[in-house]
Amino acid sequence: MIIEIDPRRPRPHQIQRIIDAMKRGEIIVYPTDTCYGIGADIFNKAAIEKIYRLKGIARNTPFSFVCSDLSDISMYARVSDFAYRILKKYLPGPYTFILEGSRQVPKMMLTKRKTAGIRIPDHPVCLEIVRTLGHPVISTSASINGEILSDPREMARRFGKQVAIVVDSGIIAPAPSSVISLVDDEPRILRVGKGDISAFET
């Protein structure tokens, strides 16, 4: 199912249809500030398994997830004063920050070092989905065989019934987020992508 949503003014009834699908354990395609993402409720293991099958990747590959705001992040990660200042400056934005996960995060969402990748994309539709659901949503690019797709109509055709809803908020030219580790209060650039990372370069 394709749902067309104005990227600037998502309507509550449209968002609720998405939430209802996610609560049933379905997966969705939704817009972010870097590309379209494939999402599911991080607390629904069966839905996460569907994403692994859809993307054809190993089940020990942890996904990042989207939080709605900084207070939301503090529930799912250990945020030092140092990390908080950075998060406050750069989020919402096209960054994935690696932090030590809290006990609230499902084990399958953590790396072997017990860290997690966390995003707050600068996109009203994405943030409204997370706010309405009430907890984080999986964040992984809408890709097939490594090709990140930009056209939601093409995604609907190629993913077919494997996803319950494709949100159409227009074409988004994919540009990966920059990935910055803040573990142990030592900023490290793990991937150069969209967004200014000059402050993290040494």
N, C-alpha and C positions, 0 to 999 in steps of 0.2 A: 504494500500500500504506500502510495506517495501522498504526503501532506505538504502542501505549499504554505510556508510561513514567512511572513515579512521579517527579514533579518533585524529590523530596527524595532518592530512592534509585535512581538509574539502575543497571540491571544490565549487567554487562560483555557478555553475549551479545547484548543488545539494541543496545548501542552499536556492537558489532562489525558487525552487519548494516548499520547506517548507514554505517560506514566502508567496508565492502566496496562498497556502492553508489557512494559518492563516488570511490573508486579506479577504478571503471569509467567515470567521467566523468559520472555522474548528478548531478542536483540534488535537494535535499531541502528540506523545511520544518521548522524547529526552533524551540524556545522560547528567548526571552531574558527579561531583567528588564523590558523595555519593550514588547515585542510579539513576535509570531512573525516569524521571518526566513526568507528564502529563501537557501540556502547552497550553496556548492560549494568544492572545493579551489582555492585562489588560484593554483595552478600548473597548472591544467587549463584551457587557453584555450577548448577546445570547450565545456566545461561553463559557463564564464562567458558565452560567446556564447548558450547556451540561456537564461540568465537575462535577458540583454538582450531576446531575442525574447519571452520570457514576459511581461516587464514592459512591452514596447513602448517602450523608451527608447533614446536615441542611444548608439552604441557608444563615444563619447568622454566619456560620463558615468562618472567613476570611482566605484567602490563602496568603502565602508569594509570593514574586515575585523576578525575577532575573533582575539585572541591568548589564550593560556592563562594567562599570568602576566607579571610585569614583566620577567623575564629573556628571555622570548619577545619582548616588545616591543623590547628592545634589539638584537635580531637584525635587525629589520625597520625600525627608525627610529633617527635620531640623537637620543639622549636626553641632554641636558645635566644637570648636577647640579640645576639649578633645576627642570627639567621632571620629573626623577625624584622629587623631593620631592612635587610635585603629584600625579603618577600614584600614588605610594605611598599618599597620603592619600585619594584619591577612587576608587581601583579595588580590587576589583571594584565596579562601580556603573553607574548609568544615564547614562554620559557617553561621548561620542565625542571623542577628543582628536586634533587635527590636528598632525602632526609632519612634519619632513622625512624622506622615505623613504630607506632604505638601498639598496645595490645588490642586496640579496636580493629586493626587491619587483619583481614583473613590471611593465614599463612601462605596461601598460594599466590598472594599479591606481593610477597616480599622476596628480595634476593637472598642469597645465602648469608649475606652480611646483615640481614634484617633491615635493609633499607627499602625505600619506596620512592617512585617517581610521581611527583604531584604537580598538577597544573591548575591554574585559574585562567582560562582563555578569555580574551577580551571580545566576547561575542554574546549578545543578549539572549539568543535562543538557547545556546549551550548552558549558560548560567541559570536561566529560568527552569530548564529541565532538572538540573541538579538541586536547585532550591526547592522545587515542588516535590521531587522524590524524597528529599529530606536527608539524603546521604550520598556519598560519592558515586560516580559513574566511571566505568572502564574507559580508558582513552588509548585507542590504537588506530593507526591510520586506516582508512578505507582503501585497501589495496588488494590486488590480485597478482600473485607471482611477482611481487616486488614493485608492481606498477601502481602508484597512488592515483586514484581516479579523482577527477575534478567535477564531472557532470553528474548530478544526482539522478537524472533520467537513465543514464548509462548504468549507474550503480544498481538501480532497481531492476534493470533488464539482466545484468550479469549476476547479481546475487540471488535474484528470484525469490523463492519462498524461504530461503535460508535466513532472511531478515524480515521482521514483521512490518516495520515502518522505515521508509526513507524520507527524511525531512528535506524538502527542496527549498533552500534559501538562496538559490542562484549558484552559478558556477564559482568555485573557489580554486584559484591556481595554487596547487600544493607547494608549500615551503615548510620544511620541518622546523619544529621548535628547537631553540638552543637548549642544550642539556647542561646544567650546572650542578655539581655536587657541593653540598654545604655540610657534609659529614665532618664532625670534629671541628667545626668552624673554620675549615680550610677550603675556600672556594677553588674548585677545579673544573675547567671546561672539559666536558666529555664529548660534546658534539657542537659544532658551529652550525647554527641555523638562523632562523629569522630572529631579529631583535639585536640590539646593541650589546655586545659582550666586552667592550673595551675595559670596563672597570674590573673585569675578572682576569684579564691578561697580565702575565707577570714578565 
